[in-house]
């Protein structure tokens, strides 16, 4: 019986450091039984797209602009139109798991239902704390004076950052931390958490039970 790898569709809109972490883990053999089928983005010139091209990974670019433009105020796709187009593109690539790695869009029910329990997201806080916008999560943590923050990888449902949690990594907040220093330490843990979560799913070791994700024991050879 031939082995079939888990086909990933990674969605990103920014520099793509988390996407790079996945690439590096696959190359180094730290992420097994996984194939990066494509990198999808709404921003054709972002760093993640450049990283994918350099690594020879197929890119899928879908912008918000409607074909042929349109009248003022009518030249953009609705969230549902955009997501339907993205779903079709990912299904064409036979994607098994969608990985949100800094994708600057809130997915609609159209997308979530198409890949139910097959979408994971990385958030730079210990959810449920500081859910919502990622760009200011560290500022909010510092403003609240928390002693510990970190990152979370969770399954995506139709809520915002409330899906069942797979992996969390804690980071202590130091007295002299600012947003930049705290973000840098959290980013290291983000890469670890994302790779760990993907491997657990690839190994068939995650089971969603209500709000919880039960991690199953490793299978014996």
ZATORDREN-988387 format. One record per atom (N, C-alpha, C): x, y, z. Coordinates in steps of 0.2 Angstrom, whole numbers, padded with zeros to 4 digits, always signed. Example, Ala and Ser with C-alpha at 12.3 -4.5 7.8 and 13.67 -1.06 7.14 Angstrom:
BEGIN
+0066-0028+0039
+0062-0022+0039
+0066-0016+0039
+0064-0011+0035
+0068-0005+0036
+0064+0000+0039
END
This chain:
BEGIN
+0004-0006+0000
+0000+0000+0000
+0004+0006+0000
+0003+0011-0005
+0007+0017-0005
+0005+0022+0000
+0010+0026+0003
+0008+0031+0008
+0006+0037+0005
+0001+0040+0007
-0002+0046+0004
+0000+0052+0009
+0004+0057+0007
+0005+0062+0012
-0001+0067+0013
-0001+0070+0019
-0006+0076+0020
-0004+0082+0016
-0009+0084+0011
-0008+0089+0007
-0010+0096+0010
-0005+0100+0011
-0006+0107+0015
-0008+0112+0010
-0013+0117+0011
-0014+0123+0008
-0012+0128+0013
-0007+0132+0012
-0005+0137+0017
-0008+0144+0015
-0011+0148+0019
-0014+0154+0017
-0010+0160+0021
-0007+0164+0017
-0003+0170+0021
-0004+0176+0017
-0003+0182+0020
-0004+0188+0017
+0002+0193+0019
+0007+0191+0023
+0012+0195+0025
+0019+0192+0023
+0024+0193+0028
+0031+0191+0026
+0032+0184+0025
+0028+0180+0029
+0028+0172+0028
+0033+0169+0032
+0035+0171+0038
+0040+0168+0042
+0037+0161+0045
+0030+0161+0046
+0028+0155+0048
+0027+0150+0043
+0026+0152+0037
+0026+0148+0031
+0033+0145+0030
+0038+0149+0031
+0045+0147+0030
+0047+0142+0035
+0044+0142+0041
+0045+0137+0047
+0043+0131+0044
+0037+0130+0041
+0034+0124+0038
+0039+0121+0033
+0041+0126+0028
+0045+0124+0023
+0052+0121+0026
+0055+0124+0031
+0061+0122+0034
+0060+0115+0037
+0054+0114+0041
+0053+0108+0045
+0052+0102+0040
+0049+0103+0034
+0048+0098+0029
+0055+0096+0026
+0059+0101+0025
+0066+0100+0022
+0070+0096+0026
+0070+0098+0033
+0074+0095+0038
+0072+0088+0040
+0066+0086+0038
+0063+0080+0040
+0060+0080+0047
+0059+0086+0050
+0055+0087+0056
+0048+0086+0055
+0045+0087+0049
+0038+0087+0048
+0037+0081+0043
+0035+0076+0045
+0034+0070+0041
+0027+0068+0039
+0027+0065+0033
+0020+0063+0030
+0016+0069+0028
+0020+0075+0026
+0016+0081+0024
+0019+0083+0017
+0015+0086+0013
+0017+0089+0007
+0014+0096+0007
+0018+0101+0005
+0015+0108+0004
+0013+0109-0003
+0006+0108-0004
+0003+0108-0011
+0003+0115-0014
+0002+0120-0010
+0002+0127-0012
+0002+0132-0007
+0004+0138-0009
+0003+0144-0005
-0002+0149-0008
-0007+0150-0004
-0012+0155-0007
-0012+0161-0003
-0013+0167-0007
-0013+0173-0004
-0018+0178-0008
-0020+0183-0004
-0023+0189-0007
-0019+0195-0009
-0012+0194-0008
-0008+0199-0009
-0002+0196-0013
-0002+0198-0020
+0003+0195-0025
+0010+0197-0023
+0011+0202-0020
+0018+0204-0019
+0021+0203-0012
+0017+0200-0008
+0019+0199-0001
+0025+0194+0000
+0029+0194+0005
+0035+0190+0006
+0033+0183+0006
+0027+0181+0008
+0026+0174+0008
+0026+0171+0001
+0023+0175-0003
+0023+0173-0010
+0030+0172-0013
+0034+0177-0012
+0041+0176-0014
+0045+0170-0011
+0043+0169-0005
+0046+0163-0002
+0044+0156-0005
+0037+0156-0007
+0035+0150-0010
+0038+0149-0017
+0039+0155-0021
+0042+0154-0028
+0049+0152-0027
+0052+0155-0022
+0059+0153-0021
+0060+0145-0020
+0055+0143-0016
+0055+0136-0014
+0052+0131-0019
+0049+0134-0024
+0046+0130-0030
+0039+0127-0028
+0036+0131-0023
+0029+0129-0021
+0024+0133-0025
+0019+0129-0028
+0014+0132-0032
+0011+0138-0028
+0010+0144-0031
+0006+0149-0028
-0001+0150-0031
-0006+0152-0027
-0012+0153-0029
-0014+0160-0027
-0015+0165-0032
-0016+0172-0030
-0023+0173-0032
-0027+0175-0027
-0034+0178-0028
-0035+0184-0024
-0036+0189-0028
-0037+0196-0025
-0044+0198-0025
-0045+0203-0021
-0052+0205-0020
-0056+0208-0026
-0052+0210-0031
-0054+0214-0037
-0058+0209-0041
-0064+0212-0044
-0068+0208-0048
-0065+0208-0055
-0066+0203-0059
-0063+0203-0066
-0067+0208-0070
-0063+0212-0073
-0066+0217-0077
-0068+0224-0073
-0066+0224-0067
-0067+0230-0063
-0074+0230-0061
-0077+0236-0062
-0084+0238-0060
-0085+0245-0058
-0091+0247-0057
-0093+0253-0055
-0090+0255-0048
-0089+0261-0047
-0086+0264-0040
-0090+0260-0035
-0087+0257-0030
-0090+0254-0025
-0092+0247-0026
-0091+0245-0033
-0094+0238-0035
-0088+0234-0038
-0082+0236-0037
-0077+0233-0040
-0074+0227-0036
-0076+0226-0030
-0073+0221-0026
-0078+0215-0024
-0075+0209-0023
-0079+0203-0022
-0082+0204-0015
-0087+0201-0014
-0090+0200-0007
-0086+0195-0003
-0086+0195+0003
-0082+0190+0007
-0084+0183+0005
-0091+0182+0004
-0093+0175+0002
-0091+0173-0006
-0091+0178-0010
-0088+0177-0017
-0081+0175-0017
-0077+0179-0013
-0070+0178-0012
-0068+0171-0010
-0072+0169-0004
-0071+0163-0001
-0073+0157-0006
-0078+0158-0010
-0080+0152-0014
-0075+0151-0020
-0072+0157-0022
-0067+0156-0027
-0060+0153-0024
-0059+0154-0017
-0053+0151-0014
-0054+0144-0013
-0060+0142-0011
-0062+0135-0009
-0061+0131-0016
-0064+0134-0021
-0063+0130-0028
-0056+0129-0030
-0052+0134-0029
-0044+0134-0030
-0041+0128-0026
-0043+0128-0019
-0039+0124-0015
-0042+0116-0016
-0048+0116-0018
-0051+0109-0019
-0048+0106-0026
-0046+0111-0030
-0043+0109-0036
-0036+0106-0035
-0033+0108-0029
-0026+0106-0027
-0027+0100-0023
-0033+0098-0021
-0034+0092-0017
-0031+0093-0010
-0033+0099-0007
-0030+0100+0000
-0033+0096+0005
-0029+0094+0009
-0032+0090+0015
-0033+0094+0021
-0028+0099+0022
-0028+0103+0028
-0026+0110+0026
-0030+0115+0028
-0029+0122+0027
-0025+0125+0033
-0020+0128+0032
-0016+0131+0037
-0016+0139+0036
-0019+0142+0041
-0019+0150+0041
-0012+0152+0045
-0008+0155+0041
-0001+0157+0043
+0000+0165+0042
-0005+0169+0045
-0004+0176+0044
-0009+0178+0038
-0015+0175+0038
-0019+0177+0032
-0024+0182+0034
-0023+0188+0031
-0027+0194+0033
-0034+0194+0030
-0038+0189+0032
-0045+0189+0030
-0049+0185+0035
-0055+0187+0037
-0059+0183+0041
-0063+0179+0037
-0062+0172+0038
-0066+0167+0034
-0073+0167+0035
-0077+0166+0030
-0084+0166+0030
-0086+0159+0031
-0093+0158+0033
-0095+0151+0034
-0095+0147+0027
-0095+0150+0021
-0094+0147+0015
-0087+0143+0015
-0082+0146+0018
-0075+0142+0018
-0075+0137+0023
-0077+0139+0029
-0077+0135+0035
-0081+0128+0034
-0087+0129+0031
-0090+0123+0030
-0087+0118+0025
-0084+0121+0020
-0081+0117+0014
-0075+0113+0017
-0072+0116+0022
-0066+0112+0025
-0067+0111+0033
-0073+0109+0035
-0075+0108+0042
-0070+0104+0045
-0067+0106+0051
-0062+0103+0055
-0056+0101+0051
-0054+0105+0046
-0048+0104+0042
-0045+0111+0041
-0046+0115+0045
-0043+0122+0045
-0040+0123+0052
-0033+0125+0052
-0030+0127+0058
-0028+0134+0058
-0027+0138+0063
-0025+0145+0063
-0020+0146+0069
-0015+0150+0068
-0010+0152+0073
-0012+0159+0075
-0012+0160+0082
-0014+0166+0085
-0009+0168+0090
-0006+0174+0090
-0001+0176+0095
-0003+0178+0102
-0007+0173+0105
-0008+0174+0112
-0011+0168+0115
-0011+0167+0121
-0014+0161+0124
-0021+0162+0124
-0025+0160+0119
-0032+0160+0119
-0035+0157+0125
-0041+0159+0127
-0045+0165+0124
-0043+0172+0126
-0037+0173+0129
-0035+0180+0130
-0033+0183+0124
-0034+0189+0123
-0032+0194+0118
-0034+0191+0111
-0040+0188+0110
-0042+0186+0104
-0043+0192+0099
-0045+0190+0093
-0046+0195+0088
-0040+0197+0084
-0039+0204+0083
-0033+0206+0079
-0026+0204+0081
-0022+0201+0077
-0016+0199+0078
-0011+0204+0079
-0012+0210+0075
-0006+0215+0075
-0005+0218+0081
-0010+0218+0086
-0009+0222+0092
-0009+0217+0098
-0009+0211+0097
-0010+0206+0103
-0004+0207+0108
+0002+0208+0106
+0007+0209+0111
+0006+0216+0115
+0004+0221+0111
+0003+0227+0115
-0003+0227+0120
-0008+0223+0118
-0013+0222+0123
-0011+0218+0129
-0007+0213+0128
-0004+0209+0133
+0000+0213+0138
+0004+0218+0135
+0009+0222+0139
+0004+0227+0143
-0001+0230+0140
-0005+0235+0143
-0009+0232+0149
-0010+0225+0148
-0014+0222+0154
-0009+0220+0159
-0003+0220+0158
+0002+0218+0163
+0002+0211+0164
+0001+0207+0160
+0001+0200+0161
+0008+0197+0162
+0009+0192+0165
+0016+0189+0167
+0018+0184+0162
+0013+0181+0159
+0014+0176+0154
+0009+0177+0148
+0012+0176+0142
+0008+0176+0136
+0010+0170+0132
+0009+0171+0125
+0012+0165+0121
+0008+0165+0114
+0007+0159+0112
+0004+0158+0106
-0001+0151+0106
-0005+0151+0101
-0010+0146+0101
-0011+0143+0094
-0012+0137+0093
-0014+0134+0086
-0021+0131+0088
-0026+0132+0084
-0032+0130+0085
-0036+0128+0079
-0041+0124+0079
-0045+0122+0074
-0050+0128+0073
-0051+0130+0066
-0056+0136+0065
-0063+0133+0064
-0067+0137+0067
-0074+0136+0066
-0077+0143+0064
-0084+0144+0065
-0087+0150+0062
-0087+0155+0067
-0083+0154+0073
-0082+0160+0078
-0075+0163+0076
-0074+0168+0080
-0067+0171+0079
-0062+0169+0084
-0057+0165+0083
-0052+0163+0088
-0055+0159+0093
-0061+0155+0092
-0064+0152+0098
-0064+0144+0096
-0061+0142+0091
-0061+0135+0089
-0057+0131+0094
-0058+0124+0094
-0054+0120+0099
-0047+0120+0098
-0043+0121+0104
-0036+0122+0104
-0032+0115+0104
-0027+0116+0099
-0023+0110+0098
-0016+0110+0102
-0013+0116+0101
-0006+0117+0104
-0006+0124+0107
-0003+0125+0113
-0001+0131+0116
+0006+0131+0118
+0009+0137+0117
+0016+0138+0120
+0016+0144+0124
+0019+0144+0130
+0019+0150+0134
+0026+0153+0134
+0025+0160+0134
+0031+0164+0134
+0031+0169+0140
+0036+0169+0145
+0036+0174+0150
+0037+0181+0148
+0033+0186+0151
+0034+0193+0149
+0039+0196+0154
+0045+0198+0151
+0050+0201+0155
+0049+0209+0157
+0052+0211+0162
+0051+0218+0165
+0052+0223+0159
+0057+0222+0155
+0060+0227+0151
+0057+0226+0144
+0052+0221+0143
+0049+0220+0136
+0045+0226+0133
+0046+0226+0127
+0042+0230+0123
+0039+0226+0118
+0034+0229+0113
+0031+0225+0108
+0036+0221+0104
+0041+0224+0102
+0046+0221+0097
+0049+0215+0100
+0052+0216+0107
+0056+0210+0110
+0051+0205+0112
+0045+0206+0114
+0040+0201+0116
+0038+0197+0110
+0037+0201+0104
+0035+0198+0098
+0040+0193+0095
+0046+0195+0096
+0052+0191+0093
+0052+0184+0097
+0051+0184+0104
+0051+0178+0107
+0045+0173+0106
+0040+0177+0105
+0033+0173+0104
+0034+0170+0097
+0037+0173+0092
+0038+0171+0085
+0041+0164+0085
+0046+0163+0089
+0050+0157+0089
+0045+0151+0092
+0041+0153+0097
+0036+0148+0099
+0031+0147+0094
+0029+0152+0090
+0024+0151+0085
+0026+0145+0080
+0033+0146+0078
+0035+0141+0073
+0035+0134+0076
+0037+0133+0082
+0037+0127+0085
+0030+0124+0086
+0025+0128+0088
+0018+0126+0089
+0015+0124+0082
+0016+0128+0077
+0013+0127+0071
+0015+0120+0068
+0022+0119+0068
+0024+0112+0066
+0022+0107+0070
+0022+0107+0076
+0019+0102+0081
+0012+0100+0079
+0008+0105+0079
+0001+0104+0077
+0000+0101+0071
+0003+0103+0065
+0003+0100+0059
+0005+0092+0059
+0010+0091+0063
+0013+0084+0064
+0007+0080+0067
+0004+0082+0073
-0001+0079+0076
-0007+0077+0072
-0009+0081+0067
-0014+0080+0063
-0012+0075+0057
-0006+0076+0055
-0003+0071+0050
-0003+0064+0052
-0001+0064+0059
-0001+0057+0062
-0008+0054+0064
-0013+0058+0063
-0020+0056+0065
-0021+0056+0073
-0017+0060+0076
-0017+0060+0083
-0022+0065+0087
-0026+0069+0083
-0030+0074+0086
-0038+0071+0085
-0041+0072+0090
-0048+0070+0090
-0052+0076+0094
-0057+0079+0090
-0061+0085+0093
-0067+0082+0097
-0067+0084+0103
-0072+0082+0107
-0075+0088+0110
-0081+0091+0107
-0084+0097+0109
-0079+0103+0109
-0077+0106+0114
-0072+0111+0114
-0065+0109+0115
-0064+0103+0116
-0057+0100+0117
-0055+0096+0111
-0048+0097+0111
-0045+0092+0106
-0041+0087+0110
-0043+0081+0110
-0039+0076+0113
-0033+0073+0109
-0027+0073+0112
-0021+0071+0108
-0021+0063+0110
-0021+0059+0104
-0021+0052+0105
-0014+0050+0105
-0013+0044+0108
-0006+0041+0109
-0003+0040+0102
+0004+0039+0102
+0007+0037+0095
+0005+0030+0094
+0004+0029+0087
+0003+0022+0085
+0009+0018+0085
+0009+0012+0087
+0014+0008+0087
+0016+0005+0080
+0022+0004+0078
+0024+0002+0071
+0022-0006+0071
END
